[in-house]
């Protein structure tokens, strides 16, 4: 049995698929960290009274100077660019993984902890531990497939994604128990969240008010949510099952927008599910199109 499990876990996968996942995830990480440099600097200026260290930042006795925080975030962004391009990957990828772990954890040490960033960080760490730059990279050097192959890290990333959904279901059941299934807890959460948005002048979710007038519908939503989250491991049963589950999970996040105006960008853009999909296809099509275009622009050979 262990041999069959090992054969399944280390089943071959194209180097281009892993490279495509690296590019997509890396590009999102660059925008996520680099696009919030000003915010990170502003938050770091709040001072020690607003700082409650979590995770890796607990090694600090006091917060870092704002300038140092900004410098680390900038360096992390540069490293993530190298990670995405596959430049000196053996060195830049681990450094980028450490940088994004520190930068986002440090940001979350001020105010609310954003668990939505955990999956991104874990995916970057997984990619940093794998030969994800053996294709479609600036300084690609590998000529043969590594012993462990390319498929194992895709399964690892898929497992991480599945675990985050299962943990979300467990958290709901620990909070409210089986009472969660009657929908009242979810209805109250949606009502309070939209009321807060209304009081603060934010955009109210378009379907919140209509559905709040029909409490029975939240029973369906609550049961569906738990079933979807607890069933995440079925993505390993068959690729077609995985694609159906990914579509359902994406629909769940879209529903969260309609009911709560909360945007989970990483799964909404499909990045959380890339390890389960043929992520190389868009790049392969683009590369093929570019080569055909260049071939069409080559002038015909002339004879003397």
Buried (B, 14 or more C-beta within 10 A) or exposed (E): EEEEEEEEBBEEBBBBBBBBBBBBBBBBBBEBBBEBBEEBBEBBBEEEEEBBBEBEBEEEEEBBEBEEBBEBBBBBBBBBBBBBBBBBBEEBBBBBBBBBBBBBBBBBBBEEBEEBBBBBBBBBBBBBEBBBBBBBBEEBEEEEBEEEBBBBBBBBBBBBBBBBBBBBBEEBBEEBEEEBBBBBBBBEBBBEBBEEBEEEEEEBBEBBEEBBEEEEBBBEBBBBBBEBBBBBBEBBEEEEBBBEBBEEBBEBBBBBBEBBBEEBBBBBBBBBBBBBBBBBEEBBEEEEEEEEEEEEEEEEEEEE
